[in-house]
């Protein structure tokens, strides 16, 4: 018999069952599934006081043991849960139960930084950047409940630290829930000629096998936007042509997971191989991958071009000539970025069933429930009202869950079998078959007069869409737009194409293309500053866009008007804050003859709302003395639940604990485009503010009518509405009042970020140590300083991962070789430096209470800042991400300016000929 959280559990485990599944099957859902390979720590429990990864621990070995999950940790001075709660030591919270359990097993060790890193090396967090976790271990208290401007704790805090907050697969499944397993393609490109399902269907427990013959013949895009026309319709639920290794071929539905897995192994598939297209540089001359889809909004199917942009203002050639004639400088270079996985610790997954009224219900891990609902209805031929999509708490997204990747197949299977069906992707499926960041090759050209005035700014961009075009047009356009519009220049040019290859699809990921393009432009500007003898901060001050300037990316704004505006302008302050912080001493550097120290910076701009519409609606009602807020936005670590609670409380003069939020449900309100593009605060938050203000107006009006005073003489407070003469109407007596609010996502403001670093590079080994990390952000009025700081730190940590470690790698056949997390280097506790986060003092005229968005933008300047610092340290320009130790070592072995050992010399030129940056 095993004792779990103090309660005997005498059920025998199945042969070979791991402790994680055994515990979850018996209701202990603080134990999460992040990898099932012992790599992430989300499933950590204590067995007789020792921390173990329960996904690797045989359940039979726990017989007679005392097992403790985060829910059952003993209270007392060594209980880490109150410390994690007080320090806001989480964002999405999916990893938190495992982290607090690990911390509980080593309370005496975590005070020492090196011992702490060792103790937590088996626990990954994708959201926080680890600083808040370190503060929790150091017993730093930072949260305090309050209105806008206070570091108020998340409403789910106590449930998160105890592992009881329900994520997608937590809570009891509908009775009779079946499991789905997918048969995947072993080819990069092939036509399915035959599928034999007979043996699979004959196996015990197999309920159905679905193939392309059972799939709706409806083309769609997995990408989700307010306008579904933003993305090409090039995808089917199941297709008879596969276009990348790992594409869905068939779906097996089993009474349990083991039956579905056995059925998947028994499906026989025959293929006719088709020419693979693995090189993005030659893809436009390769056989068409989607050549037959001429009406699917693909720019040029015959050339494998998903989307294209070729336009400019002025003349790049004239701008270069002007710079040279004035004795200025010209820099041209090519930069490359790799595939990066969003790697949210909760993988993609969903449950679908038909309720008693005949309505299709889908519970899923998504950032966009309303957009999934609408596209599901379209693909399945149903009315939108007949589909309901709900979320629990979502275990991270970073844009990757702005897709419909599982819901279509689980819904189809549920309708086909008449049974509830669930499908939870394995970590290997997540790494090999879900969208990554778009790999890009970007050639940037910059030219300037001696005083730094830009005379030419151009980019030539090639984006690898992978097998399907989801998000590729938007990522390409967005990646070019704010990157180019940040700088004042009379001559600009963009030549950009996103191209199909038969490799895993690319998609949405934090920054949405800006990080790739800005890596090139900010690196080129750093070289330009060197050529001109200018400080890189000073160069930015001279050339950045300013209030009153039009936002010019590659077209005349008078011919192509935009709704982008300066709601506030904090970029100069960000530059000053970052430069001053970087200049301070106090960073001990490694000593030795092979270590070099360098500094670098980069600045970026982002629109606070996506273009072409982003809508939200909110309803706030007073019920039983509490304010109930209904909004469609899902919470996935972006902090919208906290911000919406604070916004409503501030508008109503209430305490945050008087506000109850209901979100992530298409039944909550009529419309919500979704939580992407950092819109949780500025769009849905504005809708909440307007609804709360409307309710406040109604409450003042009702009170004024009852007391015979003017509404303006009534003040809302936590207990009721008080008139100027001191009389009060209690909230309980005002029940039933409600307010509604909406926001259409226009006009849009801009936010700014500046990142600066000091690094040490060992030229003998290529090792890089970040000695100082500084990030200055223009976030307008910061609604929740602790939470916003965490968003910045999380974005910086992901930027460091992109810069130095992370890359999805393919072999020569197009197969992903980084199939488990241990082969894909997510930053660990010891990899992420503490970042000093500084906020500009601005008030945005467009956002709620003066706020801007700040979820995705901190990611964008990190990689170029580190690259510029490496170049400053070793005298050679890195131009490929990630800047791994072997690549940096290769840089240090060459005197010429090359991206790495595989790139041709002379890739960077200047007005004075080929640049020797050593």
C-alpha positions, 0 to 999 in steps of 0.5 A: 500500500502506498500513502499519498499526501497522507491518505492510503492508496491500495490500488495496484499499479498496472505492469510497467506503469510509471508513478506519474500516470498512477497518481493522476489516475487516482486523482492526484493532479498536482503531478503534471506531464511535461515530457515523460522523459525525466527532463522537465521536472513538472511531475516531481514528487517526494518518495520517502522525502526524496525528490523524484521525477515520477514519469521515470519512477516505476509505480510498483517501487512506491509500494509501502512508501510515503509519496507527497505531491505539492498538494500534500506538503507539510505546512511550516517554516520549510514549506516553499508554497507560501514563498512562491506565492509571495514572490509571484514565483510562477506565470503559467504555473504548469511547472510550479507544483514540481518546483515547489516539491523539489524545493521542499526536498532541499530546504537547507541547500537552496540558500547557496547559489551554486547548490540552488542551481544543482538542486533545480537543474532538473526543473524547467520553467519556460515563463519566468526567467527564474528570477522570481523563483530565486526570490521565492527561495530567498524568501523575498516577499514582493506581492501585495493586493491592490489596484492598478499600479500594485503588484497584486497576486494572481487570483489563482496563486494559492491553487497554483502553488498547491497544484490544484489549479485545473489545466486542460486535462485536470479534472474528471474527464467525461464518462467513457472518454476515449483516447486518440493516437496519430499515425505519422508520416515517415517521409518528407513528401509522399502520396498515400496510395493505400491505408490498411486499417483492418488489423488495427480495427480488429484489436481489442479496445480500438473504436475507430481508425480515421483516414483522409477518406473520413476527413472533411474535404475542406481546406483551412489554415491552422493559424488563427486570426480575426480575419481567417483570410489572413492565412492561406487555406492549404491544410486538411484535417487528414490528407492523402499527401504528406509534406513533412516527416511527422505529418498526421496520416491516420487517427486511431481512437481507443477505449484507453491509451494503450489500445489506441497506441496498439492500433496505431502500430497496426495500421499499414500505410503505403506511400509513393515518395515525391520529391522532397524540398528541404533547402529554402534557398532553392525551393522557389525553383523546386517542384511545387508543394501546393501547386494545385491550390490556386485559390487558397491565397498562396502568393505563387503556388508554382514557385512555392511562394506563400507570401511576398513583399517587394516595395520601397520608398526612395532609392537604396542606390541613391542613399548609398551614393549619398553616404559615400559622397559625404564620407559616411559608411555603408554596411551590408551583411547576411544573418541567419536564424534557426528553428526554435520551439515555443516548448510550452511545458503543457503540450498541445491537447484537447478533449471533445464531446457532444453534450446532452443538447447535441452541442459539440464541446471542446476543452483545449489548451488554446490562446484563441477559443473563439477563433477555434470555435469559428473555424471548427464550425466551418471545417465540420459544417456546423453552425458556430452556435452549435460549438462551444470551446473552453479552456482551463488554465493554459500551460504556456503558449507564446503564440504557439497556441494561436493555432488549431492543431488538435481540436479539429481531429478530436472533434472529428473523432468525437462526432465519428465515434459518438464518444468523448475523445481526448488527445494530448501530444507527447513531448516528441510530437510537440518538438517534431510536428508542431510549428516552430519559429520561422527560420530566416535569412536576412540581408540588411543594408544600412548607409549613413552620413558621417553624423549618423543620419541614415540615407539607406535602409533595406532588407532582403528576406527569405523565410522558411514556412515549412510544409504549410503556410500558417502564419507565414504572411503575417510573420513576414509582414510584421517582422519587416514592418516595425523593424524598418519603421523604427528608424528614420530614413528617406530611402527604404526597401523590403524584398521579402518572400516566405517559401514552402519547404517539406519540413515541419511547419513554422508558425507564431512565436513571441515577437512574430517575426520581429526577432529574426529581422531585428537580429539583422538590422540591429547587428548592421547598425552596430557595425555602422556605428563602429564605421562612423565612430559613434556610440551605438546608443547615440546612433539610435538616439539620432536615427529613431522615429519620433512623435510627429514622424510617419511610420514608414516601413517600405511604403509611402504612408500617405498612400497606405494609411495605418492606424498606428500612433504614438500613444506615448513615447519612452524610447529616449528614456529607455536608451538612457536607462539602459546605457546608465545601467550598463555603465555601472561597474561591479560585474566580476569577469573571468580571468585568464589570457583567453577571456575577452569582455564586450558590451552590446545593445539593441533597440526595438519597437512593436505595435501594441495590437495586431493590425486589421482588427482585434476585438474583445467584449466584457460584462461586469455584473454585481451579484451577491456583493461580488463583481463577476467579470466575464471576458473571453480571454484565456490565461496562459501565463500572460497575466491577463486574469490578474490585470483584468481583476485589477482593472475592474477593481480600480474602476469600481473602487473594490478590492481585488478579492471582490472580483471574480473572473470567468474567461476562456469560454466562448459562452462567456461573451459574444466575441474575443479575438484572443490573447495574442499580439500582447493584447490581453491588457490593451484590448480585452483590458480596455473592454473590462475597463469600459464594462466596469466603468459602465457598471460604476456609472449605473451604481452611482446613478442608482445610489443617487436616485435612492438618496436624492443626490447627484451621481457625481456626489457618490463614491464607490468603495469596497462596502458600497456606494457612499454619498457626499453626506456620508450615507451609504448603499451597501453592495448587497442592495445594488445586486443585479446591476451590470455594465458592458464594454467592448474594444475593436483594437484601433487605433494602435500604440507602439511600445519600445524595448532596449536591451543591453548586456556585458558578456565574457567570451572564452576564445579558447572554448567559445564559452559565453557568460552574460555578466550583466543583463539590462532591459529598459521597457516603455510599457506605459503605466505598469498595471502590475509591476511584479507581473510585468517585470516577470513578463520582461524577464521571461522574454529575456530568458527566451531571447537568451535561449534563442541567442545561445542554445535553442535549435530544432535540428533536421537531418539530411532527410528532413527528420527532426533529430532534437526529439526530446528536451534533453537534446533541445537546450531550454535554458535552465536555472543556471543558464539565465542571469538576473536581468535588471528591469527598468521601466520608462515613466510614460502614460499611454493615451490609448491603453487602459489606465495608460498601460501598454502591452509588454508580453512579447516585445522583451524577447526581440532585442536580446539576441542582437544585443548579445551578438553585438557584445560578442563582436565587441569582445572578440572582434568578429561578427556573429551572424547565425543563431544560435551562437553556440559554443562551437560556432563562437569558437569557430569565430574566434579561430578566424580573422575575417568577418564570417558568420561561422566556419561554414559561411563565405568570407566577405559577407560584410562590406563597408564603404571602405571595402571588405570589413575586417572586424578584428 
